[in-house]
Amino acid sequence: MMENILITLSAVTPASSVFIIVPAILLAAGGASVLTLALAAVASVFVGLCYAELAAAYPIAGGEYTWAARLLGRSSGFAIFVLTLVNGVLIIAVIALGTGDYLSVAIPSLGGKWVGVGVIAVTTAIALCNIKANAWVTGVFLCVEVSAIAALVVLGLAHTERGPDAFVHAQTASGDGLAGVGIGSLATLIPVALFAYNGYGAAVYYAEETRNATRTIGRVIMICLAATVAIEILPLAAVVLGAPSLTELLHSDAPMNYFLTARGGSAVNTAVSVGIAIAIVNAVIAIILQIARLLFASARDRSWPDPIDRALATVHPRLHTPVVATLTVGAFAALAAAMLPLHWLIVATGAGLVLVYLFVALAALRIRLVGTGIPGGYRMPLWPLPPLTVIAVMAYSAYSLGRNDWQQIAFAAAAMAAGYAYYALYLRPRRDERWTLPDPIHEG
């Protein structure tokens, strides 16, 4: 259970969220960015409850797609698989490309896309190791990134300039000063905040490698969510309270680095930037582990031609890891990082999370109606309120994205359409002989 928590928190990579995603919310909402993250945390609790019950009933390495296939239909399951696989590979490329930006603060020659490609190659080799070894490697890196976040908290609380009432004042940069922000604009930031928290559900991908998963996986998910929320909200609140000037903070292109330099000096900013680079490397390891197990599960379910299934579903006898699946994920991520523009990668991964959460909530709404899975596992309180709440929030998020950035929704929908088409053309005609969808793994 502890090793699962370490890997899962590394997949969340809270430090890179604080320095890459949270600043976008801070610049758009000012002090009310803290309130925005708090509201997103409430929505995330409902998502986490859905994950916990589904994972306890189906402790299978494939995660979301295995639930969708068993509860919403095999075609929908495979569509979610394709969306999750494509998103996962591209997200690895996106975050790996950010490594050079932070390493170059300390060593200017370490910028550029080839640093990101090299990071993917090295982390893929690490991901081939035994899962327990990977848990402790990512755990050590996690301590480094939490230390980087702690620097923000200490500097902010040691130099408070304003009170907690700043958390409800929504402001953004305007000209040489600040302008107010309406409630509607705050609501559109909640999907961004949800993305900042994303990753706590990755615990389900290691369910088959976690002892007593039926009884413990729900706790792992909720512990990871609580830790993620705390690690991301606390430094944001400290920066809002301790910034020398909110006007200068919100006019900065990199508000966290502005704060570190203003309160700690350039040496502290450099040290923390290196810590963020380490956090990104840590996240790449964890997400490669996750997506490799997703690809392994699809091969075990006989989703591909037989030679491909045999290769991807092979588990190394000594390392106990899906070696071919891991190498495949690393290779495609490296190709994406080397060949695709960063802007395109960001657009391609923007809306996938919204659709995945929507289908998870639909599966959680149906699970008690069909009564399948391993009995005696975790059951969420207040059912069906959590899945209904998630469905409402994700539907609104999809609407907002479609209105403001339709390319993101279009790409996610296209990925799912490809999954539906592959199932209809290849898997459905062969459903008697493949896509076996084995029962959940019983422990013992």
Secondary structure, DSSP 8 states (H G I E B T S, - for coil): -HHHHHHHHHHH-HHHIIIIIHHHHHHHHBTTHHHHHHHHHHHHHHHHHHHHHHHHH---TTTHHHHHHHHT-HHHHHHHHHHHHHHHHHHHHHHHHTHHHHHHHH-GGG-SHHHHHHHHHHHHHHHTS-HHHHHHHHHHHHHHHHHHHHHHHHHHHHT--S-GGGGG-BEEEETTEEEE--HHHHHHHHHHHHHHHTTGGGGGGGGGGSTTHHHHHHHHHHHHHHHHHHHHHHHHHHHHHH-S-HHHHHH-SSHHHHHHHHHH-HHHHHHHHHHHHHHHHHHHHHHHHHHHHHHHHHHHTT-S-HHHHHHHT---TTT-S-HHHHHHHHHHHHHHHHHS-HHHHHHHHSSHHHHHHHHHHHHHHHHHHHT-S-TTS---TTTTHHHHHHHHHHHHHHHHHHHH-HHHHHHHHHHHHHHHHHIIIIIGGGTTTS----------
